[in-house]
Amino acid sequence: ARSVLVIGGGDGLADRELLRAPGVDKIVHVELDPAVISLARTTMRSANAGSLDNPRIDMVIADAMTWLREPHPDVVPAGGFDAVIVDLPDADNPILGRLYSLEFYTLVTRALAPNGLVVVQSGSPYSTPTAFWRTVSTVRAAGFAVTPYHVDVPTFGDWGFTLGRRGQAAPAPKVPKDAPPLRFLSQPVLDAATVFPSDAAPQQLEPSTLENPRIMTDMRKGYR
């Protein structure tokens, strides 16, 4: 990837890692809350290595759904982004529920290059399994071939993500040969991340939509 769109993730930690990746020369970061960006640039600066002030990043303060609906030839590469990272909080209210909808992921396809990849923070397949598989199903319904995966995050527990590519061929996660030195990830670890236990087995569910935000009910049920 040379160009990446980051939606959410106002702490700047995803940007920190992207700036380490060989070849990435353009990052557009869309975040709703300017207070989060201010916090990332001050209190969290040592954690994110000052990533949000890097000249390769265009910071946009906007609602992601509204922003995706509008043309932005000044910051969107011709042909779309090579990758889109959707790093949003769990969809436990109507505002966030919009950003886990079929309509939202359909808008993401318009910002993505034909062979580009999208990855979506999808909640915990352990504590909120229906919400997790709802997100996977919704991304799939938007026209992506998907590969769900999960890892153990020390501050969160068993946490899941959805990797997708437009079309019929689901992406196979690979550690690139030119990756910088990695402390945790290896190819065997990445292979294992795509395997789910029996009590979190894949579910085929109806997508969450603007009209019927099923994801909110799933998430609240999981919280209970």
C-alpha distance (Angstrom), angle and dihedral (degrees) to the residues before:
residue distance angle dihedral
A1 . . .
R2 3.78 . .
S3 3.81 98.9 .
V4 3.82 126.4 40.4
L5 3.80 133.7 -177.0
V6 3.82 114.9 -151.8
I7 3.82 116.8 -163.4
G8 3.79 114.2 -166.8
G9 3.80 115.3 -17.6
G10 3.80 92.3 121.1
D11 3.81 92.2 170.1
G12 3.82 89.3 78.5
L13 3.80 94.5 -130.6
A14 3.81 95.4 119.0
D15 3.82 88.1 49.3
R16 3.81 89.9 51.9
E17 3.79 90.4 57.5
L18 3.80 94.3 42.2
L19 3.79 90.5 54.2
R20 3.81 87.8 57.7
A21 3.80 92.4 54.7
P22 3.81 115.2 100.0
G23 3.79 113.4 -113.3
V24 3.81 100.4 15.9
D25 3.79 104.8 129.5
K26 3.82 102.9 155.3
I27 3.81 129.8 46.6
V28 3.79 123.2 173.8
H29 3.80 111.4 -165.9
V30 3.82 119.9 -164.4
E31 3.82 115.1 -167.0
L32 3.79 127.8 166.6
D33 3.81 101.3 -152.7
P34 3.82 119.1 61.8
A35 3.81 89.5 -167.3
V36 3.81 89.5 64.5
I37 3.80 90.6 52.4
S38 3.81 90.4 48.7
L39 3.80 89.8 51.7
A40 3.80 91.3 48.5
R41 3.80 91.1 51.6
T42 3.80 93.9 50.7
T43 3.80 120.7 18.5
M44 3.82 94.6 26.8
R45 3.77 97.0 37.9
S46 3.79 94.6 107.4
A47 3.82 90.6 51.2
N48 3.81 96.4 48.5
A49 3.82 95.1 36.3
G50 3.80 91.7 -125.1
S51 3.80 89.7 -66.9
L52 3.81 96.3 154.9
D53 3.81 91.3 63.0
N54 3.79 93.7 53.3
P55 3.84 111.7 120.7
R56 3.82 90.9 -129.5
I57 3.82 89.7 67.7
D58 3.80 124.9 82.5
M59 3.81 106.2 -160.8
V60 3.82 115.4 -152.1
I61 3.81 122.5 -173.2
A62 3.80 104.3 -154.4
D63 3.78 146.5 110.0
A64 3.79 103.5 -83.7
M65 3.80 96.2 -138.6
T66 3.79 92.7 50.7
W67 3.81 91.2 45.0
L68 3.80 93.4 51.2
R69 3.80 91.5 51.5
E70 3.82 92.0 60.4
P71 3.81 129.5 68.0
H72 3.81 115.7 -109.4
P73 3.80 107.4 -178.4
D74 3.80 89.8 162.0
V75 3.82 93.4 67.3
V76 3.83 107.5 13.2
P77 3.83 111.9 86.9
A78 3.78 117.9 -122.1
G79 3.79 105.7 -92.1
G80 3.80 94.0 20.1
F81 3.79 137.2 -87.5
D82 3.79 121.4 -44.6
A83 3.80 90.0 -137.4
V84 3.80 138.9 12.1
I85 3.81 121.8 -158.1
V86 3.82 114.4 -163.0
D87 3.82 106.2 -164.7
L88 3.81 105.8 169.4
P89 3.82 134.0 147.9
D90 3.78 118.7 -98.0
A91 3.80 115.2 -71.1
D92 3.80 98.8 -111.2
N93 3.82 96.9 134.1
P94 3.84 135.8 44.5
I95 3.81 94.8 -103.1
L96 3.79 92.8 55.6
G97 3.80 91.8 37.3
R98 3.83 88.4 67.0
L99 3.81 89.1 60.2
Y100 3.81 92.8 55.2
S101 3.79 94.2 51.9
L102 3.78 134.4 113.1
E103 3.79 88.3 -115.6
F104 3.81 92.7 54.7
Y105 3.80 94.7 49.7
T106 3.79 89.2 47.2
L107 3.80 87.9 57.3
V108 3.81 88.8 50.5
T109 3.81 89.5 58.6
R110 3.81 88.7 60.3
A111 3.81 91.1 56.9
L112 3.81 94.7 46.5
A113 3.79 127.7 88.5
P114 3.84 113.8 -116.9
N115 3.81 93.1 -101.4
G116 3.79 95.7 31.2
L117 3.79 126.9 125.4
V118 3.79 130.7 -128.7
V119 3.80 126.1 -162.2
V120 3.80 122.8 -167.9
Q121 3.80 129.6 -163.6
S122 3.81 99.0 -123.8
G123 3.80 108.1 179.2
S124 3.78 129.2 -115.5
P125 3.81 120.3 -35.8
Y126 3.82 85.6 -160.2
S127 3.82 105.2 49.5
T128 3.83 99.7 21.9
P129 3.82 103.1 24.3
T130 3.81 97.3 154.9
A131 3.81 91.1 51.5
F132 3.80 89.7 48.2
W133 3.81 94.7 51.6
R134 3.81 90.0 40.9
T135 3.80 88.4 59.5
V136 3.80 91.5 47.5
S137 3.81 90.5 49.7
T138 3.81 92.8 47.1
V139 3.80 93.5 51.0
R140 3.81 88.3 49.1
A141 3.81 91.5 50.1
A142 3.82 89.4 55.8
G143 3.80 89.6 65.1
F144 3.79 102.7 -88.2
A145 3.78 127.6 130.4
V146 3.78 101.2 -136.7
T147 3.77 141.1 -152.1
P148 3.81 113.0 -168.7
Y149 3.79 117.7 -156.3
H150 3.79 139.4 171.2
V151 3.79 138.7 -158.1
D152 3.79 136.1 -176.3
V153 3.81 109.4 -101.9
P154 3.82 109.8 -166.5
T155 3.81 94.6 -139.5
F156 3.83 95.7 41.5
G157 3.81 109.4 26.3
D158 3.81 123.8 -138.1
W159 3.80 103.2 7.2
G160 3.77 130.7 -177.1
F161 3.79 139.0 -148.1
T162 3.79 137.3 -176.9
L163 3.79 119.8 -133.9
G164 3.79 115.5 -164.9
R165 3.78 144.7 177.8
R166 3.79 126.6 -171.5
G167 3.79 112.6 -105.0
Q168 3.80 134.5 26.7
A169 3.81 104.4 -52.8
A170 3.80 113.1 85.8
P171 3.81 112.8 -141.7
A172 3.80 117.5 -106.5
P173 3.83 108.5 -140.4
K174 3.79 110.9 -122.8
V175 3.78 133.9 174.9
P176 3.81 102.9 -127.5
K177 3.79 116.9 -122.6
D178 3.81 91.2 -124.7
A179 3.83 94.6 50.8
P180 3.81 115.0 135.0
P181 3.81 116.5 -111.4
L182 3.82 108.9 -63.0
R183 3.80 124.0 -154.9
F184 3.82 98.0 -160.6
L185 3.77 113.4 12.4
S186 3.80 125.8 81.5
Q187 3.80 130.5 156.2
P188 3.85 93.7 -99.6
V189 3.81 89.9 50.7
L190 3.80 90.0 49.0
D191 3.81 91.7 48.3
A192 3.80 90.3 51.8
A193 3.81 90.9 50.1
T194 3.80 90.9 69.8
V195 3.83 92.9 56.9
F196 3.81 118.5 91.2
P197 3.82 127.6 -163.4
S198 3.79 122.1 -117.7
D199 3.82 93.7 -101.4
A200 3.81 90.0 56.5
A201 3.79 97.5 39.0
P202 3.82 119.1 157.8
Q203 3.80 117.6 -82.2
Q204 3.81 127.7 -160.2
L205 3.80 105.2 -141.0
E206 3.78 138.5 171.0
P207 3.81 111.7 -93.4
S208 3.77 122.6 -102.9
T209 3.82 111.3 -114.5
L210 3.78 139.3 -178.4
E211 3.79 89.6 -104.4
N212 3.81 94.1 45.4
P213 3.85 110.4 25.0
R214 3.80 95.1 -169.4
I215 3.79 90.6 165.9
M216 3.82 92.0 72.8
T217 3.81 93.1 55.9
D218 3.81 90.0 46.5
M219 3.79 92.7 50.4
R220 3.80 95.5 46.9
K221 3.80 91.0 47.4
G222 3.79 89.5 52.1
Y223 3.81 91.5 49.5
R224 3.82 89.9 53.9
